[in-house]
Amino acid sequence: NYTPELYAWLCSHWEDQPDEAAELQAFLDTCFGLTEGEFYPASAKEYARERGLRIGPYSRKVPTGVPSEFREKLSEMQSREGAWRERILI
């Protein structure tokens, strides 16, 4: 839910770019894997909203949205995701 484009790239290029794919997998496991479950699904909605999707940050599971201090984590994740997007040209 956070960064489907990176997962799509990984699925498409794991054979032809194995070193890059392994590094991306490690990034996804550490950066996103450890964080994406916090405040989910409201956190995923907030992340998508920050990427430009017109969606509210609230969900029935986390009706108050994500705390402001967690938004800083999401911002850092977006920055790191952007670096990967540039690196693999997506």
N, C-alpha and C positions, 0 to 999 in steps of 0.2 A: 504493500500500500504506500510505502514511502517513496521508493525510487524504482519503479518498474522498468525504466529504460536501462538501468545498470544491470538488472537481472536478465533482461532480454539480451543485452550485449554478451553477458557471460554465457548464456545458453547457446548463443550463435557462434562464439569464438573460442570456446574452451579447447577445441582441437587445434585450430590454426594459430592460436596465440596462447599456448599453455602457461608460459611464465607470467604474462600479463593477467591472464584469467585467474591464476592461483593468487596473485597479489590482490586482485579485486575481490576475490572470494574472502580472503582474510580481512580485508577492509570492511566488507559487508557484515561479516560475522562479528567483528569487534565494534565498529561504529554503530551500525544499525541493530545488529542482533542483541546487543546488551541494552539498548535504549528503547527500541520500538515497542516493547510491551508495556512500558510505563504509561499510565493514563490512557491506554488504548481502549477504544478507537478514537477518542477525542484528540489524542496526540497526532494520529495519522491525518485526521481532518484538518487540524491546525497546520500541519506540515504542507498538505496539499493547498491550503488557502494561501500560505506564504509563497508557494510556487505559482500562484496566480489563478488557481481554480476558485470559482465563486461558490464557496460552500461555508456554512457556519461551523464554528469550532465545537459545538456542543453535541453530545450524544446522550442517549437514554442511560448508558452505562456510567458515564462521567458527566452528569448534567451541568456541572459548573464549569466545564472546559478545563484547560490545563493551567496550572499555576504559572505565574509570571516568571519565576525562577527556572521552570522547565523550558520556557520559550527560549531562554538563552542557550540551552542544550540543543534545541531544534535549530537555532540559527547557526550554531557551530557545525551541526550535521549538514546543513545546506551548503555551507562554505566548503566543507570537505567533499561533498558530493559534486559541487561545481568544479572543483579541481580535477576530479576523476572524469567528469564529462569532457572537459577540455583535453585531458590526456588521451582519451580514447575516441575523441572527435564525434561525440553525439550531442 
